[in-house]
Amino acid sequence: MRALVADDQHPITFFCGGSRNFSRFIDLFDEVFVLDVDLDTLHQRLDERLQGEWGSRASERDLIVRLHRTKEDIPGRGVVIDATRPLADVADEILRQVGQEDAAGV
C-alpha cells in the first residue's frame, strides 16, 4: 500500500473499497471519502447481489447490518458522501470535492 501511495506518476490516484484494518494505513491518504447509505438502500443493494457474492449469505448480511448500525468500521475522519444517489452523481460529488481541495492548495 505504501508503495502505491508513494507513486507520484499521476496527479491524483483513487483507492476504492473498504478495509477492516484501515487504521494501519489511512494516514497515508490526503483525503478519505465515506460513502453512506441508509439501511433500506443497503438492503436493496444487497438483495441485488448474485448468489455467492460477498453479502449474499445471511451471516455476511448480519455482519454488514451490524457494522452499518454501529459505524465501528468507519474512519473517524473523512468526507461523508450520500451514496443513495445514482453512481454518476456520487462520482461527480467526489470529483467536485477533490477539485475544491486542489483549488485550496491542499
N, C-alpha and C positions, 0 to 999 in steps of 0.2 A: 504494500500500500504506500509506504513512504517513497519508494522509487517512482511510482506512478504520479504521486502528487508533486514530487520534485521535478518532473519532466516539464520544462517550460518551453517546449517547441510550439505550443499552442497558447494563444492569449487567454482562453477560457476552457476549462475542462469540467464536465459534469460527471459525478459519480452518483448513480441511481440505485436505490434499494435500501434495505434496512439491515441492521446487524445487531444482534444482541450484545456484542462486545464493542459497540461504538465508542465507549468511553476510552478505549485504548488508542484511538486514532482521530477522534472528532476534532481535536485541537489542530490538526493539520489543515483543515479546511478554512477558507476565508469566510464562507457563509454556509449555512445549513438551512434547507427548506423542509418543513414538516408538512406533508400532505395530510389534511384532516377531512374525514367524512363522518357523518352521523351514523348511528348504529343501523338504521334501516337501509341506508345506502350500502354499508358494509355487507349486510346480509344479502342484499340483492346481487352484489358483485360476486360474493362467494357462491351463490346459487348458480351463477353463470359459468363457473369453472367446470372443466371436464373432470370426469371421474379419474382419480389418480393424481390430479394436480394438487399441489400443497394447498390445504384449506378445504379440500372436498370431503375429508373424513371428519366424523363427529368429534373425535379427540382434538384434532387440529383446530376445528372451529371453536371448540370450547376455549382453547388457549388464546386464539385470536380475539374472541369476545372479552375474555378476562383482561388481556393486555390493552384492549381498546378502552375498557372501563377504568382501569387503574392508571393508564398512561405511564406505567413503570418502564416501558421500553422506548419512551420518547425523550430525545435530548432536552436538557433544560434550557438550552439556547437554540434559537432558530426562528426563522420567519414562517409563520403558520399560513398555509395556502388552503383555501377552500377547494378541496378536490371533488366536491359533489358536482361541480360544473363539468361541461364537456372537456375532453382531453386537450383540445386545441386552446381553449380558454385558460386552462391550468398552465400549459406550456408558455402561453403569451404572458401570463402574470409573472412567472419565474423570470422570463427574459426581461420584462419591464423592471423587476426588482434588481436584476443584475445590471441593467442599464443605469438605474439610479445610483448604484454603488460606483460604477465606472465614472459617472459624471461628478460624483463627490470626491473622487480620487482615492476610494477605498480599495 
